[in-house]
Amino acid sequence: MTQAPAGAQDPALDQESVGTKPVAEAHRFDESRLAAWMEANVEGYAGPLEVRQFKGGQSNPTYQLVTPGQTYVMRRKPPGKLLPSAHAVDREFKVISALYPTGFPVAKPYGLCLDESVTGTIFYVMAMVEGRILWDQTLPDYAPAERHAIFMAKLKTLADLHNVDHQAVGLGDFGRPGNYFARQIDRWTKQYRASETEKIDEVERLIAWLPGSVPTDDVTTIVHGDYRLDNMVLHPTEPRVIAVLDWELSTLGNPLADFTYLLMNWVNGAIATIPDLEAHGIPTVDEYVAEYCRLTGRNGLPELDWYFAYNAFRLVGILQGIVGRVRDGTANSPMALERAARIPGLAQMAWHFAQKAGAR
């Protein structure tokens, strides 16, 4: 596996984001201390140890740990002052440790270190999974039948996650059950207000309408939080997911948050630009919905427009938060202007779907 950096989707970033590099000065630590910890805590470990850092924009620095017999991956909290709930690598370790024994495709977890004296921050170590990470959602290098098989494998894996009994695997305390969308709407509304740079009529309407229109479906499952093609490893030759990566945003929540986030590619992503999905080998939204419902025992998903409105609103909140932090001098983003320019269009799209869902 070439570990995928969290948060990247643009295929143009592929060469800059894939692979490893020497450890950045800001992320260096005493490698001899790590080697001693591995010797004491990782079953089968045998040095010498070589440490490389994965490229890309992970919020949690991610390292490749190479030994003569095996290669590992280490996810570590970044150094410096952090928000209390941010960069929770211990939560990542908890969820993959719970899922691995079930056969769900995650990397094998080896150990969590809460002793900050080893590398300067807490970290965990997992196996490195060899396979394909695909960045371009349209899969230009594959034949239609291969594309279709990959899309269905991606969907089945998500359904498998949502079918896991979180209580039975020890994740009953992994998040708050119930009212997931209402809490998320409140969260993103507060972030938007704190970061607001201009009044946008559609956002105001969404803030007024969304809380009182949440669908009654209130199922609670494990949710990944950022489920997409480049956050998974495919088998080297088969259309099969062998590891889902980047569990930083995982929690207990409504599974339709994951599924409809995935569907946004069909309405506001690269897939939306394809004129003939059937000829391309990519299932339509209706086909994807029907198969997800079959795999998870649902009768249908009639309120899809509401979920599209919610997802676009959430993205408005995320982008506005980035713009606000740049405005306030707490972040430096060369893409801030581009992100700011996207916000009105996303708000309009969100309100368009809200109107289709009954908003007036």
LOVEX-844140 format. One line per 2 residues: number of its first residue (from 1); their letters; for each residue x negated, y, z negated of C-alpha. Coordinates in steps of 0.2 Angstrom, whole numbers, plus 5000, padded with zeros to 4 digits. Layout:
BEGIN
NUM	a	X Y Z; ...
//
This chain:
BEGIN
1	mt	5000 5000 5000; 4995 5018 5003
3	qa	5004 5026 4988; 5017 5039 4994
5	pa	5016 5055 4986; 5032 5061 4978
7	ga	5042 5074 4986; 5035 5074 5004
9	qd	5046 5070 5019; 5039 5079 5034
11	pa	5030 5067 5045; 5018 5081 5050
13	ld	5011 5080 5033; 5007 5062 5035
15	qe	4989 5064 5038; 4987 5076 5024
17	sv	4997 5066 5012; 4992 5048 5015
19	gt	4977 5039 5008; 4965 5044 4994
21	kp	4951 5056 4991; 4938 5059 4977
23	va	4946 5064 4961; 4950 5083 4960
25	ea	4940 5093 4947; 4956 5098 4938
27	hr	4961 5079 4936; 4945 5072 4931
29	fd	4942 5062 4915; 4930 5050 4907
31	es	4931 5035 4918; 4921 5024 4905
33	rl	4935 5027 4893; 4948 5021 4905
35	aa	4937 5006 4910; 4936 5001 4891
37	wm	4955 5003 4889; 4958 4992 4905
39	ea	4946 4979 4898; 4956 4978 4882
41	nv	4974 4980 4888; 4976 4974 4906
43	eg	4977 4955 4909; 4964 4949 4921
45	ya	4955 4965 4922; 4936 4964 4927
47	gp	4925 4979 4932; 4916 4988 4938
49	le	4929 5001 4941; 4930 5014 4955
51	vr	4943 5028 4953; 4950 5037 4968
53	qf	4965 5050 4968; 4979 5048 4980
55	kg	4982 5063 4992; 4998 5073 4992
57	gq	5009 5083 4980; 5013 5071 4966
59	sn	5019 5081 4951; 5010 5066 4941
61	pt	4992 5064 4947; 4991 5046 4954
63	yq	4975 5037 4955; 4969 5021 4964
65	lv	4959 5010 4953; 4948 4998 4963
67	tp	4939 4983 4955; 4931 4968 4964
69	gq	4946 4957 4962; 4961 4968 4962
71	ty	4967 4986 4965; 4978 4995 4953
73	vm	4988 5012 4953; 4988 5024 4938
75	rr	5001 5037 4935; 4996 5050 4923
77	kp	5004 5066 4915; 4995 5081 4922
79	pg	4984 5091 4910; 4989 5108 4903
81	kl	5005 5115 4895; 5021 5106 4901
83	lp	5039 5107 4899; 5044 5095 4885
85	sa	5054 5083 4896; 5044 5085 4912
87	ha	5031 5072 4919; 5038 5058 4909
89	vd	5027 5044 4914; 5032 5034 4899
91	re	5050 5034 4906; 5043 5028 4923
93	fk	5034 5014 4914; 5050 5009 4905
95	vi	5061 5007 4920; 5049 4997 4931
97	sa	5045 4986 4916; 5064 4983 4914
99	ly	5067 4980 4932; 5051 4969 4936
101	pt	5057 4953 4928; 5074 4954 4937
103	gf	5066 4952 4954; 5070 4970 4959
105	pv	5056 4976 4970; 5045 4987 4959
107	ak	5026 4986 4956; 5020 4975 4942
109	py	5018 4985 4927; 5002 4981 4917
111	gl	5001 4994 4902; 5006 5011 4895
113	cl	4994 5021 4886; 5000 5034 4874
115	de	4983 5038 4867; 4978 5054 4875
117	sv	4960 5052 4870; 4957 5040 4884
119	tg	4961 5051 4899; 4967 5067 4891
121	ti	4985 5063 4894; 4996 5048 4893
123	fy	4997 5036 4908; 5002 5019 4914
125	vm	4994 5006 4926; 5003 4995 4938
127	am	4999 4984 4953; 4995 4991 4970
129	ve	5008 4984 4983; 5001 4982 5000
131	gr	5013 4986 5014; 5021 5000 5025
133	il	5026 5017 5020; 5036 5025 5034
135	wd	5038 5044 5034; 5048 5048 5049
137	qt	5067 5044 5045; 5070 5041 5064
139	lp	5057 5027 5065; 5051 5032 5082
141	dy	5038 5018 5083; 5051 5004 5081
143	ap	5064 4996 5093; 5083 4998 5089
145	ae	5085 4981 5082; 5070 4984 5070
147	rh	5076 5001 5065; 5093 4994 5061
149	ai	5086 4980 5050; 5075 4993 5041
151	fm	5090 5004 5037; 5100 4989 5031
153	ak	5086 4983 5020; 5084 5001 5012
155	lk	5103 5001 5009; 5103 4983 5001
157	tl	5089 4988 4989; 5099 5003 4983
159	ad	5114 4992 4981; 5104 4979 4971
161	lh	5098 4993 4960; 5115 4999 4956
163	nv	5121 4981 4953; 5108 4979 4939
165	dh	5116 4978 4922; 5107 4992 4913
167	qa	5112 4986 4896; 5106 4968 4899
169	vg	5089 4974 4904; 5086 4985 4889
171	lg	5090 5002 4897; 5106 5006 4888
173	df	5097 5021 4880; 5089 5027 4896
175	gr	5102 5041 4899; 5119 5048 4894
177	pg	5133 5037 4901; 5148 5046 4909
179	ny	5151 5064 4916; 5135 5063 4926
181	fa	5141 5075 4940; 5149 5088 4928
183	rq	5132 5088 4919; 5122 5090 4935
185	id	5133 5104 4941; 5131 5113 4925
187	rw	5112 5110 4926; 5110 5117 4943
189	tk	5121 5131 4940; 5111 5137 4926
191	qy	5095 5135 4936; 5102 5145 4950
193	ra	5108 5159 4939; 5091 5160 4930
195	se	5082 5161 4947; 5095 5171 4957
197	te	5088 5183 4969; 5103 5189 4979
199	ki	5122 5186 4978; 5128 5173 4990
201	de	5147 5172 4992; 5147 5153 4996
203	ve	5137 5149 4980; 5149 5159 4969
205	rl	5164 5150 4976; 5155 5133 4974
207	ia	5151 5137 4956; 5169 5141 4953
209	wl	5176 5126 4962; 5164 5111 4959
211	pg	5167 5109 4940; 5185 5107 4941
213	sv	5185 5095 4956; 5173 5081 4951
215	pt	5180 5064 4957; 5187 5053 4944
217	dd	5174 5039 4948; 5164 5038 4933
219	vt	5153 5023 4934; 5136 5022 4926
221	ti	5121 5013 4933; 5103 5015 4934
223	vh	5100 5029 4947; 5083 5032 4955
225	gd	5085 5051 4958; 5075 5052 4974
227	yr	5079 5037 4984; 5072 5039 5002
229	ld	5062 5030 5015; 5045 5037 5010
231	nm	5047 5032 4992; 5047 5014 4996
233	vl	5035 5001 5002; 5040 4989 5016
235	hp	5033 4972 5019; 5019 4973 5032
237	te	5029 4964 5045; 5047 4960 5039
239	pr	5061 4972 5037; 5061 4970 5018
241	vi	5058 4982 5004; 5044 4976 4992
243	av	5042 4990 4981; 5052 5006 4976
245	ld	5041 5020 4971; 5042 5036 4961
247	we	5054 5034 4947; 5050 5051 4939
249	ls	5069 5056 4941; 5077 5040 4936
251	tl	5090 5039 4923; 5107 5033 4919
253	gn	5120 5041 4930; 5133 5039 4944
255	pl	5127 5028 4958; 5135 5038 4971
257	ad	5123 5052 4967; 5109 5041 4974
259	ft	5120 5034 4989; 5126 5051 4995
261	yl	5109 5059 4993; 5103 5046 5005
263	lm	5118 5050 5017; 5113 5068 5018
265	nw	5100 5063 5031; 5115 5060 5042
267	vn	5122 5078 5040; 5106 5088 5036
269	ga	5091 5078 5041; 5082 5071 5055
271	ia	5095 5057 5058; 5108 5071 5062
273	ti	5098 5076 5077; 5100 5059 5086
275	pd	5114 5060 5099; 5118 5041 5100
277	le	5115 5032 5084; 5121 5015 5090
279	ah	5108 5016 5105; 5095 5021 5093
281	gi	5099 5006 5081; 5103 5017 5066
283	pt	5120 5014 5058; 5133 5027 5057
285	vd	5139 5035 5041; 5155 5025 5042
287	ey	5145 5009 5044; 5133 5013 5030
289	va	5148 5017 5018; 5157 5001 5022
291	ey	5141 4990 5019; 5137 4999 5003
293	cr	5155 4997 4997; 5154 4978 5002
295	lt	5138 4976 4992; 5144 4985 4977
297	gr	5162 4979 4976; 5170 4996 4980
299	ng	5186 4998 4990; 5180 5013 4999
301	lp	5173 5031 4997; 5187 5043 5002
303	el	5179 5058 4993; 5163 5059 5004
305	dw	5165 5077 5008; 5165 5082 4989
307	yf	5148 5072 4987; 5141 5081 5002
309	ay	5146 5098 4995; 5138 5093 4978
311	na	5122 5087 4986; 5120 5103 4996
313	fr	5123 5114 4981; 5110 5104 4971
315	lv	5098 5107 4985; 5102 5126 4984
317	gi	5099 5125 4965; 5082 5117 4968
319	lq	5076 5129 4981; 5082 5144 4972
321	gi	5072 5138 4957; 5056 5137 4967
323	vg	5059 5154 4974; 5063 5161 4957
325	rv	5047 5154 4950; 5037 5162 4964
327	rd	5046 5179 4960; 5042 5177 4942
329	gt	5024 5173 4945; 5025 5156 4937
331	an	5022 5147 4954; 5013 5150 4970
333	sp	5021 5143 4985; 5016 5148 5003
335	ma	5033 5140 5008; 5043 5151 4997
337	le	5049 5162 5011; 5054 5147 5021
339	ra	5064 5140 5007; 5072 5156 5003
341	ar	5078 5157 5021; 5086 5140 5020
343	ip	5097 5144 5005; 5111 5154 5014
345	gl	5113 5141 5027; 5113 5127 5014
347	aq	5126 5136 5004; 5137 5138 5019
349	ma	5136 5120 5023; 5140 5115 5005
351	wh	5155 5127 5006; 5160 5119 5023
353	fa	5161 5102 5015; 5170 5109 4999
355	qk	5183 5116 5011; 5185 5099 5019
357	ag	5187 5092 5002; 5201 5104 4997
359	ar	5193 5120 4991; 5201 5136 4995
//
